[in-house]
Amino acid sequence: MKREKNLETILVISTGLIVIYSFTHIKSLLIIALLLNIIGLCSNFLAGKINWLWFKIAELLGFITSKVLLSIVFFVFLLPISLLYRLFNRNSTMQLKKTRKTYYFTRNHKYTPKDLENVW
């Protein structure tokens, strides 16, 4: 099973290099793809190392990409919306009314078994 995953990873990398070659026509990409395929077929150890390196690069890219995407969403969508809300809506919903000191109130209620029936 592990060898199959290693070969699958090398096949994906090689296919990606060939696709990039079809757009850029850089011959070294074809040579690298061919070497990766030969390494995958001849050495399971090296194929495992390539697989490990590929997944570490993917993990690093996932870490960086998530931070970048969340930052873009924050600065492009949430920050302007919040600034516009503050600009046009002067009174906040979190302000306490002047006549009350708190929103909490004491409820004197004796719970009965009927309170627990059909709570939704």
C-alpha positions, 0 to 999 in steps of 0.5 A: 500500500505504501509503495502505491501511494509513493508511486501515485505521488510521483505520478501526480508530480510528473503529470504536473511537470508535463502539463507545465511543460506544455505551456512553457516549453522548458525542456528541463521539466520533461527531464525532471519528470522522466527522472522522477518516473525512473526513481519511482520505478527503481527505488522505493526508498527514494520514492518514499523520500520524494513522497514525504517531501511533497507532503511537507511542501503541501502542508507548508503551503496549506498553512500559508494559504489559509493565513493569506485567504483569511487575511484577504477575507478579513481586510476585503470584506469584514473590515469595510463592512464594520467601518461602514456600520460604525459610520452610519450607525452611531448607537451600538446594540451593546450599550446599556440603557441609562435606567438599568444597570444590567440586562439580567433579571431575577426569575422566581420560577419553580420548575416542574416536570412539565417544564422538561417536556417538549423543550424545543 
